[in-house]
Each structure stands twice: as C-alpha cells, then as structure tokens.
C-alpha cells in the first residue's frame, strides 16, 4: 500500500508540475507582434522585404504583422505556415487522397485531349 501511495504522489507531481503549460493563442500572437497594437493606417501594406508570419487562419502573410493586422487576423507564429489547414500540416491520408485526385485529373485531361472519351 505505501508503494501505491508513493506512485500516486509521483504521478501527481509529474502531471501538475513537470508538464509544459500551454500558451494561449493571444500570448503567442502578442509575442510575435509585440510592437503592433492596432491595424496600420493604410491597408494594404506595401513591403520591400518579406517578413512572413503565419496567421491563425493558416495563411502566410508575407509583409509581417502589419499585413496580418490589415486582414484582421491574429498571428499564430513567426515564419511560413505549414501545408494544410490552420497552419497545421495535413495528415498523410489527406495528402494521399489529394495526390490520387491530382493524378486522376491529369489522366482524365489527357484522355479528353487525345479523344479517348
């Protein structure tokens, strides 16, 4: 019985003190775009150097935080968005289905072009 109690204490400390605390979306957005409090006066933004940020909607905004602020989107992270939806990489089955769909459309296009259908 004492071993079971000690194991319970270890599990308690692990889950409540050693697991990383999740940041909220607002904290991450504020960390990336700390200097920008409101949208710029002129939209759209014309930038001379790419400074990409990934918006919470999964779109890469190439002109950085001002560009995302013009679109009214919070910034999820600094850098490019991953392929997929909402900045998250698409799962392997979805990528495989997309590849099959693309190949089918290519085959259909060639067959229509050469009069096979």
Helices and strands as residue ranges (DSSP letters): H 2-13, I 14-18, H 25-32, E 53-55, E 60-61, H 65-71, E 75-78, H 92-113
